[in-house]
Amino acid sequence: MTDTGASRTIAVSSPGEAAGLAWHLYDEPGGYAGRPPVPVVSYEPGAGALARREALRDVYGAIVDRVGEPTLYGGSAQGPNVRWRDDSRLLLLSGDRFGARLSVHHTEILEEEEYRSFAWGDIRSPAGAGDFDLLPYSWQLYRNGPGERPVTRAGAWLAGSWEHLEKALELMLGAWAEQLPVQLPGDWAGFTILSSRDPGRELVVSYNPDEGLGVAVDDRDNGQGPERERQMRGRGWHARDRGWWQSVFHEVYENAARLAARLTVTELRARGAVTPDDLIVRDMGVSDRGELWLPGLGIRTS
């Protein structure tokens, strides 16, 4: 890592140097707060999600070894968004399709700016259909790590149409497949969607590092036979097990998140949901440890 004095340009060329920079910014934020982020990983042009994931793994591991587990795991549709924070300073590892960067901020200034973006976003208008990918983060996980838990949390964006919801789900699931194996190796994540138009029925959306993205729906109250099987397979379901229909979309395929999101929305609508306002999410978790927040999911949470 080099610092060129007056221009204070920082260059990082290895995981060890990235870890050293992270510790320096975290331990002595000083005049670095608010300065442009420092690139610590650059991806090859056109790199897919799995390539980006592997390119970040060593750098992320080195930073955690030096600084400790983060206060908040997380990410957006663009890339990781990991935070070591207390009430005064916030070290941020963020990324997009081109690479990952480190920066340090005054906590209150950064979080107030982000909260405004959640509060003012208008995704219920046709022009807002793609705005879920502009959120600073779509998921966060707090596990009592070092630092301090935020007192205030961002308000969730709610999808104003099925098109918006399908896009939000696709972006969220794609983010999980890229980000969870780096930040939380071996952990699964999931949530349950309920519809007021079909009370009591659970539809579970999940990510499993051994299988990929999964969707499952409780269908035990319906008669089973050739016609029911034709109907369910026509919606996109793969197999039935003890009354639950299930589909798994392996993350090696770039369209896995899109297919899982489309199946979720198709099934909810087929069972009577009229708008995304009919839906609520509960049982959010990552390996049953910590608090999982999903402000970019597009559905109300219980």
Secondary structure, DSSP 8 states (H G I E B T S, - for coil): -EE-TTS--EE--SHHHHHHHHHHHHH--GGGTTS--EEEEE--TT--HHHHHHHHHHHHHHHHHHH-S-SEEEE-SSSBEEEEE-SSEEEEEEE-SSEEEEEEEEHHHHHHHHHHHHHH---SSGGGTTGGGGSS-SEEEE-S-SS---SS-----B-SSHHHHHHHHHHHHHHHHHHHHHHSTT--EEEEEEETTSTT--EEEEEETTTEEEEEEE-TTS--SHHHHHHHHHHT--EEETTEEEEEE-TTSTTHHHHHHHHHHHHHHHTT--SGGGEEEEEEEETT-SEEE-TTSBSEE-
